[in-house]
Amino acid sequence: MQHELITSSPDVMDGKPVVRGTRVPVELILRKLGAGLSAETIIADHPRLTLDDIHAAQAFAADYLADEDVVYG
């Protein structure tokens, strides 16, 4: 699936997926959400982010995991 708001380049954050036009990695957003921070708090910490960016990071991660192979046992 194409994610317009998420980009990856070897020259930016060692190729980690980031929010387009920023150096904010998807991983950082997910870790902050997982730690219980609200989207509003994350945006306050990173004013270049929008609520759409937060949602795009979540959608990117969900799509990434959906394509993972599961190995049992």
ROMIMI-887734 format. One record per atom (N, C-alpha, C, O, CB): residue in three letters; chain; x, y, z. Coordinates in steps of 0.1 Angstrom, whole numbers, padded with zeros to 4 digits. Last residue first. Glycine has a CB too. Layout:
<sites>
+-----+-------+-------+-------+-------+
: res : chain :     u :     v :     w :
+-----+-------+-------+-------+-------+
: ALA :     A :     X :     Y :     Z :
...
+-----+-------+-------+-------+-------+
</sites>
This chain:
<sites>
+-----+-------+-------+-------+-------+
: res : chain :     u :     v :     w :
+-----+-------+-------+-------+-------+
: GLY :     A :  0061 : -0218 :  0163 :
: GLY :     A :  0068 : -0229 :  0169 :
: GLY :     A :  0082 : -0231 :  0171 :
: GLY :     A :  0086 : -0241 :  0176 :
: GLY :     A :  0065 : -0237 :  0164 :
: TYR :     A :  0053 : -0202 :  0133 :
: TYR :     A :  0049 : -0208 :  0146 :
: TYR :     A :  0059 : -0218 :  0150 :
: TYR :     A :  0064 : -0226 :  0142 :
: TYR :     A :  0034 : -0214 :  0144 :
: VAL :     A :  0057 : -0172 :  0117 :
: VAL :     A :  0063 : -0185 :  0119 :
: VAL :     A :  0059 : -0190 :  0133 :
: VAL :     A :  0062 : -0184 :  0143 :
: VAL :     A :  0078 : -0185 :  0117 :
: VAL :     A :  0042 : -0151 :  0094 :
: VAL :     A :  0042 : -0156 :  0108 :
: VAL :     A :  0047 : -0170 :  0109 :
: VAL :     A :  0043 : -0178 :  0101 :
: VAL :     A :  0027 : -0155 :  0114 :
: ASP :     A :  0054 : -0124 :  0075 :
: ASP :     A :  0051 : -0139 :  0076 :
: ASP :     A :  0052 : -0142 :  0091 :
: ASP :     A :  0060 : -0138 :  0098 :
: ASP :     A :  0062 : -0147 :  0067 :
: GLU :     A :  0039 : -0092 :  0071 :
: GLU :     A :  0049 : -0101 :  0077 :
: GLU :     A :  0045 : -0115 :  0077 :
: GLU :     A :  0033 : -0118 :  0078 :
: GLU :     A :  0051 : -0096 :  0091 :
: ASP :     A :  0019 : -0076 :  0062 :
: ASP :     A :  0027 : -0083 :  0052 :
: ASP :     A :  0038 : -0092 :  0057 :
: ASP :     A :  0044 : -0099 :  0050 :
: ASP :     A :  0033 : -0073 :  0042 :
: ALA :     A :  0010 : -0064 :  0084 :
: ALA :     A :  0001 : -0073 :  0077 :
: ALA :     A :  0008 : -0081 :  0067 :
: ALA :     A :  0004 : -0092 :  0063 :
: ALA :     A : -0010 : -0064 :  0071 :
: LEU :     A :  0030 : -0047 :  0092 :
: LEU :     A :  0028 : -0059 :  0099 :
: LEU :     A :  0019 : -0069 :  0092 :
: LEU :     A :  0021 : -0081 :  0093 :
: LEU :     A :  0023 : -0056 :  0113 :
: TYR :     A :  0026 : -0026 :  0073 :
: TYR :     A :  0039 : -0033 :  0073 :
: TYR :     A :  0037 : -0047 :  0080 :
: TYR :     A :  0042 : -0057 :  0076 :
: TYR :     A :  0049 : -0025 :  0081 :
: ASP :     A :  0000 : -0018 :  0080 :
: ASP :     A :  0003 : -0024 :  0067 :
: ASP :     A :  0016 : -0032 :  0066 :
: ASP :     A :  0016 : -0042 :  0060 :
: ASP :     A :  0002 : -0013 :  0056 :
: ALA :     A :  0006 : -0007 :  0105 :
: ALA :     A : -0004 : -0018 :  0104 :
: ALA :     A : -0002 : -0025 :  0091 :
: ALA :     A : -0002 : -0038 :  0090 :
: ALA :     A : -0018 : -0012 :  0105 :
: ALA :     A :  0024 :  0013 :  0099 :
: ALA :     A :  0029 :  0002 :  0107 :
: ALA :     A :  0019 : -0010 :  0106 :
: ALA :     A :  0024 : -0021 :  0105 :
: ALA :     A :  0029 :  0006 :  0122 :
: PHE :     A :  0008 :  0030 :  0083 :
: PHE :     A :  0020 :  0024 :  0078 :
: PHE :     A :  0024 :  0012 :  0086 :
: PHE :     A :  0027 :  0001 :  0080 :
: PHE :     A :  0031 :  0035 :  0077 :
: ALA :     A : -0011 :  0037 :  0102 :
: ALA :     A : -0015 :  0029 :  0091 :
: ALA :     A : -0003 :  0023 :  0084 :
: ALA :     A : -0004 :  0011 :  0080 :
: ALA :     A : -0023 :  0038 :  0081 :
: GLN :     A :  0005 :  0052 :  0120 :
: GLN :     A : -0002 :  0040 :  0125 :
: GLN :     A : -0006 :  0031 :  0113 :
: GLN :     A : -0004 :  0019 :  0114 :
: GLN :     A : -0014 :  0044 :  0133 :
: ALA :     A :  0013 :  0073 :  0103 :
: ALA :     A :  0023 :  0064 :  0109 :
: ALA :     A :  0017 :  0051 :  0114 :
: ALA :     A :  0023 :  0041 :  0112 :
: ALA :     A :  0030 :  0072 :  0121 :
: ALA :     A : -0012 :  0084 :  0097 :
: ALA :     A : -0004 :  0078 :  0086 :
: ALA :     A :  0007 :  0069 :  0092 :
: ALA :     A :  0009 :  0058 :  0086 :
: ALA :     A :  0003 :  0089 :  0077 :
: HIS :     A : -0018 :  0095 :  0122 :
: HIS :     A : -0026 :  0084 :  0116 :
: HIS :     A : -0019 :  0077 :  0105 :
: HIS :     A : -0020 :  0065 :  0104 :
: HIS :     A : -0040 :  0090 :  0111 :
: ILE :     A :  0002 :  0115 :  0123 :
: ILE :     A :  0001 :  0104 :  0133 :
: ILE :     A : -0007 :  0092 :  0128 :
: ILE :     A : -0003 :  0081 :  0130 :
: ILE :     A : -0006 :  0110 :  0146 :
: ASP :     A : -0005 :  0130 :  0101 :
: ASP :     A :  0008 :  0124 :  0101 :
: ASP :     A :  0008 :  0112 :  0111 :
: ASP :     A :  0013 :  0102 :  0109 :
: ASP :     A :  0019 :  0134 :  0105 :
: ASP :     A : -0030 :  0140 :  0109 :
: ASP :     A : -0030 :  0131 :  0097 :
: ASP :     A : -0016 :  0124 :  0097 :
: ASP :     A : -0016 :  0112 :  0093 :
: ASP :     A : -0032 :  0139 :  0084 :
: LEU :     A : -0022 :  0157 :  0129 :
: LEU :     A : -0030 :  0145 :  0133 :
: LEU :     A : -0030 :  0135 :  0121 :
: LEU :     A : -0029 :  0123 :  0123 :
: LEU :     A : -0044 :  0149 :  0137 :
: THR :     A :  0012 :  0167 :  0121 :
: THR :     A : -0003 :  0169 :  0122 :
: THR :     A : -0010 :  0156 :  0126 :
: THR :     A : -0003 :  0146 :  0127 :
: THR :     A : -0009 :  0174 :  0108 :
: LEU :     A :  0044 :  0181 :  0130 :
: LEU :     A :  0034 :  0170 :  0127 :
: LEU :     A :  0020 :  0174 :  0128 :
: LEU :     A :  0017 :  0184 :  0135 :
: LEU :     A :  0037 :  0159 :  0138 :
: ARG :     A :  0058 :  0203 :  0138 :
: ARG :     A :  0056 :  0201 :  0123 :
: ARG :     A :  0047 :  0189 :  0120 :
: ARG :     A :  0042 :  0188 :  0109 :
: ARG :     A :  0070 :  0199 :  0117 :
: PRO :     A :  0060 :  0201 :  0166 :
: PRO :     A :  0050 :  0210 :  0160 :
: PRO :     A :  0048 :  0209 :  0145 :
: PRO :     A :  0038 :  0213 :  0139 :
: PRO :     A :  0053 :  0224 :  0163 :
: HIS :     A :  0064 :  0179 :  0187 :
: HIS :     A :  0069 :  0180 :  0173 :
: HIS :     A :  0059 :  0188 :  0165 :
: HIS :     A :  0051 :  0182 :  0157 :
: HIS :     A :  0071 :  0165 :  0167 :
: ASP :     A :  0050 :  0182 :  0211 :
: ASP :     A :  0064 :  0180 :  0211 :
: ASP :     A :  0071 :  0181 :  0198 :
: ASP :     A :  0083 :  0185 :  0197 :
: ASP :     A :  0067 :  0166 :  0217 :
: ALA :     A :  0024 :  0185 :  0201 :
: ALA :     A :  0030 :  0196 :  0208 :
: ALA :     A :  0045 :  0195 :  0209 :
: ALA :     A :  0052 :  0205 :  0209 :
: ALA :     A :  0024 :  0197 :  0223 :
: ILE :     A :  0021 :  0160 :  0190 :
: ILE :     A :  0021 :  0172 :  0181 :
: ILE :     A :  0027 :  0184 :  0188 :
: ILE :     A :  0034 :  0192 :  0182 :
: ILE :     A :  0007 :  0175 :  0176 :
: ILE :     A :  0020 :  0145 :  0213 :
: ILE :     A :  0031 :  0143 :  0204 :
: ILE :     A :  0032 :  0155 :  0194 :
: ILE :     A :  0043 :  0159 :  0191 :
: ILE :     A :  0028 :  0130 :  0196 :
: THR :     A : -0003 :  0155 :  0224 :
: THR :     A :  0010 :  0157 :  0231 :
: THR :     A :  0021 :  0155 :  0222 :
: THR :     A :  0031 :  0163 :  0222 :
: THR :     A :  0011 :  0147 :  0243 :
: GLU :     A : -0022 :  0147 :  0206 :
: GLU :     A : -0020 :  0161 :  0208 :
: GLU :     A : -0007 :  0164 :  0215 :
: GLU :     A :  0000 :  0174 :  0212 :
: GLU :     A : -0032 :  0166 :  0216 :
: ALA :     A : -0020 :  0119 :  0208 :
: ALA :     A : -0016 :  0125 :  0196 :
: ALA :     A : -0014 :  0140 :  0198 :
: ALA :     A : -0004 :  0145 :  0192 :
: ALA :     A : -0027 :  0123 :  0185 :
: SER :     A : -0008 :  0111 :  0241 :
: SER :     A : -0019 :  0114 :  0232 :
: SER :     A : -0013 :  0120 :  0219 :
: SER :     A : -0002 :  0125 :  0219 :
: SER :     A : -0029 :  0124 :  0238 :
: LEU :     A :  0012 :  0085 :  0254 :
: LEU :     A :  0010 :  0099 :  0251 :
: LEU :     A : -0001 :  0100 :  0240 :
: LEU :     A : -0003 :  0092 :  0232 :
: LEU :     A :  0024 :  0104 :  0245 :
: GLY :     A :  0015 :  0058 :  0260 :
: GLY :     A :  0004 :  0064 :  0265 :
: GLY :     A :  0002 :  0079 :  0262 :
: GLY :     A : -0007 :  0085 :  0266 :
: GLY :     A :  0003 :  0063 :  0280 :
: ALA :     A :  0035 :  0044 :  0248 :
: ALA :     A :  0038 :  0048 :  0261 :
: ALA :     A :  0026 :  0056 :  0268 :
: ALA :     A :  0027 :  0060 :  0279 :
: ALA :     A :  0050 :  0057 :  0262 :
: GLY :     A :  0025 :  0042 :  0222 :
: GLY :     A :  0025 :  0030 :  0231 :
: GLY :     A :  0028 :  0033 :  0245 :
: GLY :     A :  0024 :  0026 :  0254 :
: GLY :     A :  0035 :  0021 :  0226 :
: LEU :     A :  0030 :  0068 :  0213 :
: LEU :     A :  0016 :  0063 :  0215 :
: LEU :     A :  0015 :  0051 :  0224 :
: LEU :     A :  0007 :  0051 :  0232 :
: LEU :     A :  0010 :  0060 :  0201 :
: LYS :     A :  0058 :  0066 :  0213 :
: LYS :     A :  0052 :  0076 :  0222 :
: LYS :     A :  0037 :  0072 :  0224 :
: LYS :     A :  0032 :  0073 :  0235 :
: LYS :     A :  0053 :  0090 :  0215 :
: ARG :     A :  0062 :  0045 :  0194 :
: ARG :     A :  0067 :  0044 :  0208 :
: ARG :     A :  0060 :  0053 :  0217 :
: ARG :     A :  0056 :  0050 :  0229 :
: ARG :     A :  0082 :  0045 :  0209 :
: LEU :     A :  0051 :  0058 :  0171 :
: LEU :     A :  0045 :  0046 :  0177 :
: LEU :     A :  0049 :  0043 :  0191 :
: LEU :     A :  0041 :  0039 :  0199 :
: LEU :     A :  0048 :  0034 :  0168 :
: ILE :     A :  0070 :  0079 :  0168 :
: ILE :     A :  0055 :  0082 :  0170 :
: ILE :     A :  0049 :  0070 :  0176 :
: ILE :     A :  0041 :  0071 :  0186 :
: ILE :     A :  0049 :  0085 :  0156 :
: LEU :     A :  0093 :  0064 :  0164 :
: LEU :     A :  0092 :  0073 :  0175 :
: LEU :     A :  0077 :  0076 :  0178 :
: LEU :     A :  0073 :  0076 :  0190 :
: LEU :     A :  0100 :  0086 :  0172 :
: GLU :     A :  0087 :  0050 :  0140 :
: GLU :     A :  0090 :  0043 :  0152 :
: GLU :     A :  0088 :  0052 :  0164 :
: GLU :     A :  0082 :  0048 :  0174 :
: GLU :     A :  0104 :  0037 :  0152 :
: VAL :     A :  0087 :  0070 :  0121 :
: VAL :     A :  0074 :  0064 :  0124 :
: VAL :     A :  0076 :  0057 :  0138 :
: VAL :     A :  0067 :  0057 :  0146 :
: VAL :     A :  0070 :  0054 :  0113 :
: PRO :     A :  0108 :  0098 :  0129 :
: PRO :     A :  0106 :  0084 :  0125 :
: PRO :     A :  0092 :  0079 :  0129 :
: PRO :     A :  0087 :  0083 :  0139 :
: PRO :     A :  0117 :  0075 :  0130 :
: VAL :     A :  0112 :  0129 :  0117 :
: VAL :     A :  0105 :  0122 :  0128 :
: VAL :     A :  0102 :  0108 :  0123 :
: VAL :     A :  0093 :  0106 :  0114 :
: VAL :     A :  0092 :  0130 :  0132 :
: ARG :     A :  0122 :  0148 :  0100 :
: ARG :     A :  0131 :  0137 :  0104 :
: ARG :     A :  0125 :  0129 :  0116 :
: ARG :     A :  0132 :  0123 :  0123 :
: ARG :     A :  0145 :  0143 :  0108 :
: THR :     A :  0099 :  0158 :  0074 :
: THR :     A :  0105 :  0158 :  0087 :
: THR :     A :  0116 :  0148 :  0089 :
: THR :     A :  0119 :  0140 :  0080 :
: THR :     A :  0094 :  0157 :  0098 :
: GLY :     A :  0088 :  0153 :  0049 :
: GLY :     A :  0092 :  0167 :  0052 :
: GLY :     A :  0097 :  0169 :  0066 :
: GLY :     A :  0100 :  0180 :  0070 :
: GLY :     A :  0080 :  0175 :  0050 :
: ARG :     A :  0069 :  0125 :  0060 :
: ARG :     A :  0074 :  0133 :  0049 :
: ARG :     A :  0077 :  0148 :  0053 :
: ARG :     A :  0069 :  0154 :  0060 :
: ARG :     A :  0064 :  0133 :  0037 :
: VAL :     A :  0080 :  0107 :  0087 :
: VAL :     A :  0069 :  0115 :  0082 :
: VAL :     A :  0075 :  0125 :  0072 :
: VAL :     A :  0086 :  0131 :  0074 :
: VAL :     A :  0062 :  0123 :  0094 :
: VAL :     A :  0100 :  0078 :  0078 :
: VAL :     A :  0098 :  0091 :  0086 :
: VAL :     A :  0086 :  0098 :  0080 :
: VAL :     A :  0081 :  0094 :  0069 :
: VAL :     A :  0110 :  0100 :  0085 :
: PRO :     A :  0117 :  0047 :  0080 :
: PRO :     A :  0105 :  0055 :  0075 :
: PRO :     A :  0102 :  0067 :  0085 :
: PRO :     A :  0102 :  0066 :  0097 :
: PRO :     A :  0092 :  0045 :  0075 :
: LYS :     A :  0153 :  0049 :  0078 :
: LYS :     A :  0140 :  0045 :  0086 :
: LYS :     A :  0129 :  0053 :  0080 :
: LYS :     A :  0130 :  0064 :  0075 :
: LYS :     A :  0142 :  0048 :  0101 :
: GLY :     A :  0176 :  0056 :  0066 :
: GLY :     A :  0166 :  0049 :  0058 :
: GLY :     A :  0154 :  0045 :  0066 :
: GLY :     A :  0145 :  0039 :  0060 :
: GLY :     A :  0172 :  0037 :  0053 :
: ASP :     A :  0191 :  0071 :  0085 :
: ASP :     A :  0196 :  0058 :  0081 :
: ASP :     A :  0185 :  0050 :  0073 :
: ASP :     A :  0186 :  0038 :  0074 :
: ASP :     A :  0200 :  0051 :  0093 :
: MET :     A :  0178 :  0097 :  0085 :
: MET :     A :  0176 :  0087 :  0096 :
: MET :     A :  0180 :  0073 :  0092 :
: MET :     A :  0173 :  0063 :  0096 :
: MET :     A :  0161 :  0088 :  0101 :
: VAL :     A :  0183 :  0100 :  0051 :
: VAL :     A :  0175 :  0105 :  0062 :
: VAL :     A :  0173 :  0094 :  0073 :
: VAL :     A :  0167 :  0084 :  0070 :
: VAL :     A :  0162 :  0111 :  0057 :
: ASP :     A :  0195 :  0086 :  0031 :
: ASP :     A :  0202 :  0098 :  0036 :
: ASP :     A :  0195 :  0105 :  0048 :
: ASP :     A :  0200 :  0114 :  0054 :
: ASP :     A :  0202 :  0109 :  0025 :
: PRO :     A :  0178 :  0066 :  0023 :
: PRO :     A :  0191 :  0062 :  0030 :
: PRO :     A :  0198 :  0075 :  0036 :
: PRO :     A :  0205 :  0073 :  0045 :
: PRO :     A :  0200 :  0055 :  0020 :
: SER :     A :  0144 :  0073 :  0030 :
: SER :     A :  0156 :  0076 :  0021 :
: SER :     A :  0168 :  0072 :  0029 :
: SER :     A :  0169 :  0075 :  0041 :
: SER :     A :  0156 :  0091 :  0017 :
: SER :     A :  0110 :  0072 :  0030 :
: SER :     A :  0122 :  0065 :  0034 :
: SER :     A :  0133 :  0068 :  0024 :
: SER :     A :  0131 :  0067 :  0012 :
: SER :     A :  0120 :  0050 :  0036 :
: THR :     A :  0078 :  0085 :  0042 :
: THR :     A :  0089 :  0083 :  0032 :
: THR :     A :  0101 :  0076 :  0038 :
: THR :     A :  0102 :  0075 :  0050 :
: THR :     A :  0093 :  0097 :  0026 :
: ILE :     A :  0044 :  0091 :  0044 :
: ILE :     A :  0056 :  0084 :  0050 :
: ILE :     A :  0066 :  0082 :  0039 :
: ILE :     A :  0063 :  0077 :  0028 :
: ILE :     A :  0051 :  0070 :  0056 :
: LEU :     A :  0023 :  0101 :  0031 :
: LEU :     A :  0029 :  0110 :  0042 :
: LEU :     A :  0041 :  0103 :  0048 :
: LEU :     A :  0048 :  0109 :  0056 :
: LEU :     A :  0018 :  0112 :  0052 :
: GLU :     A :  0015 :  0082 :  0013 :
: GLU :     A :  0020 :  0095 :  0008 :
: GLU :     A :  0027 :  0103 :  0019 :
: GLU :     A :  0036 :  0111 :  0015 :
: GLU :     A :  0008 :  0103 :  0002 :
: HIS :     A :  0019 :  0050 :  0009 :
: HIS :     A :  0017 :  0059 :  0021 :
: HIS :     A :  0023 :  0073 :  0017 :
: HIS :     A :  0035 :  0074 :  0017 :
: HIS :     A :  0023 :  0054 :  0034 :
: GLN :     A :  0005 :  0022 : -0008 :
: GLN :     A :  0012 :  0035 : -0009 :
: GLN :     A :  0009 :  0044 :  0003 :
: GLN :     A : -0003 :  0046 :  0006 :
: GLN :     A :  0010 :  0042 : -0022 :
: MET :     A :  0008 : -0012 :  0000 :
: MET :     A :  0000 :  0000 :  0000 :
: MET :     A :  0009 :  0012 :  0000 :
: MET :     A :  0019 :  0013 :  0007 :
: MET :     A : -0010 :  0000 :  0012 :
+-----+-------+-------+-------+-------+
</sites>
